[in-house]
């Protein structure tokens, strides 16, 4: 075992490589009480890329009054032009509607995401629309993006539980996932927005999606660690064949519309597990830990990532 790295002991039935979809700069920083300076965000994203992350969700083109922490999207995105031109770096951005897509296209974004909900309560809280109204809003956005040969991700929140409605029926999640897939989303990210999923639930949902014609290779998972289940749920998804996992550097983030949601799965904790399983990610854990430590200093609080804290104490 190298200092700061786990001993690699591969397990059977797992993929050889996982792509980490890093969401800290968007999903993480949007939940900060204080607005993070644009220059700090730009350096954060550059540091993440330097650590080996190749998919880094940069920002969101939402109305500034909705998410003031991301109101600087037009200023930030051009500061990442050197990364966006690299063939191995992807900088997806979130767009809520047609106007958001216009803003993203004007700045040269080539990969976008729309953010839907499996439940009516969260759709109303987040988008002020019903689930079906939300899907109707996304359809022309996805169609325009696909016509422009853009890559489109569909986020599906509240896949396992909802703070107002409780446990979410699997058939309900499958219906909305299929709708997003049918309208043209290249990838679907299944969100455990309030962190209530457990491994059996994860594998059952994935199996049901497969049975209804949604293949595993278009699925990603997005777990929150409210009840300490994020890594266990990730492993369950890997055992099913999922190879794209969302994570947030330093464990940043939650959900501004779901007060019971705590932080996302920390990228460092994920990389520690994947390194230990001998699964390739291309991420340098030491550089990533240093990046999250650097950002934590600027946020004025310690990182919630267990791996960041453990490795920082070794220094």
KADAKA-V756769 format. One record per helix or strand. SS is the DSSP state (2 for helix, 1 for strand). FROM is the first residue (numbers start at 1). LEN is the number of residues. If there is no record, write none. Layout:
# KADAKA-V756769
{{SS:FROM:LEN} {SS:FROM:LEN}}
This chain:
# KADAKA-V756769
{{1:17:1} {1:19:4} {2:24:8} {2:38:13} {1:55:2} {1:59:3} {2:68:3} {2:73:6} {2:81:4} {1:90:1} {1:93:3} {2:98:9} {1:111:7} {2:120:8} {2:131:17} {1:151:7} {1:161:2} {1:166:2} {2:170:13} {1:187:6} {2:199:13} {2:216:3} {1:219:6} {2:230:11} {1:244:5} {2:249:3} {1:264:1} {1:266:1} {2:267:10} {1:280:1} {2:285:15} {2:306:9}}
